[in-house]
Amino acid sequence: MKAFVTGGTGFIGGAVVRKLVKAGHTVRALVRPGADTRQLDGLPVERIEGSLEDVESLRRGMAGCDWVFHLAALYAFWGYRWEDFYRVNVEGTRRVLETAHELGIPRIVHTSSIAALGVNPDRTPATEETPSTLEDKIGFYQRSKFLGQHVALELARQGVPVVIVNPTTPVGVGDYKPTPTGQVIVDFLNGRIFGYVDTGLNIVDVEDVATGHLLAAERGRIGECYILGGENLTLKEVLDILAEVSGRPPVRLRIPHWVALGWAYMDVTLCRLGLRRIPTATPEKVHLSRRYEWFSSAKAMRELSYTFAPAREALRKAVEWYRAHGYAP
């Protein structure tokens, strides 16, 4: 198969590109001018310079392809306006999917997020069918991913052959940026995590998420969403596993949400005054932490034959990668 990938220079996108290459597929990757291309370096990948706003670059990349994987997205909690998120995560999604359909691409995989899905207030694992509305969403990123997923669903109803995947919280090899979750691991390894809030997340190896993308291209039903996740853990359990696999001391201080929120407002204020560059926490992230983002991958396991490794193994691989690449001693 010949595949075109947007977002191939990112964490999940890079893992998808590696899986495609390993499986023997021919890969083209959309690369923005000046982008960090470490995910693609050393791989037999044709680079198409362009952007989600450059339709001609999308056409060049997609020409003659069998699959399109749309992973490019703006994922941030600081430094961007709503217009930036909407342009990339909503309009960019529509442009990629419509262009692929115009060119007759037989299968498109759109990478959405659990941010587009609902969560259960009783902390039971949510599914693809858990109710969710735009009003439920906290912050620009969640709202834009919700709207972007609905663009994909509406186009699927119009005949666009798109399958949607919703990764949970990936960790592991290749997190160069690093991601917000990866930054927590790096901070822990460097002794900068002094406490935790009561929250829950779903940890999955990024390589399992990448495999799930290929399975969605091969077996997914058009117009359906598939959660690509792993194990549901509290943040305290994640930190305890990190302590065990890294040899670092455990974190024992539980921080009330109201204290964390006060610190976040102060941190953001310092950044706005130019006294700090990037806040370690934002009010948006603290509000999100009040929700247990626990999810079930049962549908993907049943329909795609998706599987995932234990969270302990995924976190161990992440620790080893960060240490090997100089992020932590």
HELIX and SHEET records of a PDB file:
HELIX    1   1 PHE A   11  LYS A   22  1                                  12    
HELIX    2   2 VAL A   55  MET A   62  1                                   8    
HELIX    3   3 TRP A   82  PHE A   85  1                                   4    
HELIX    4   4 TYR A   86  GLU A   91  3                                   6    
HELIX    5   5 GLY A   92  GLU A  102  1                                  11    
HELIX    6   6 ILE A  114  ALA A  116  5                                   3    
HELIX    7   7 LEU A  134  ASP A  136  5                                   3    
HELIX    8   8 GLY A  139  ARG A  157  1                                  19    
HELIX    9   9 PRO A  180  LEU A  189  1                                  10    
HELIX   10  10 VAL A  206  ARG A  219  1                                  14    
HELIX   11  11 LEU A  235  SER A  246  1                                  12    
HELIX   12  12 HIS A  257  ARG A  272  1                                  16    
HELIX   13  13 PRO A  283  SER A  289  1                                   7    
HELIX   14  14 ALA A  298  LEU A  304  1                                   7    
HELIX   15  15 ALA A  311  ALA A  324  1                                  14    
SHEET    1   A 7 VAL A  45  GLU A  49  0                                        
SHEET    2   A 7 THR A  26  VAL A  31  1                                        
SHEET    3   A 7 LYS A   2  THR A   6  1                                        
SHEET    4   A 7 TRP A  67  HIS A  70  1                                        
SHEET    5   A 7 ARG A 107  THR A 111  1                                        
SHEET    6   A 7 VAL A 162  PRO A 167  1                                        
SHEET    7   A 7 CYS A 225  LEU A 228  1                                        
SHEET    1   B 3 THR A 169  VAL A 171  0                                        
SHEET    2   B 3 GLY A 200  ASP A 205  1                                        
SHEET    3   B 3 GLU A 231  THR A 234 -1                                        
END                                                                             
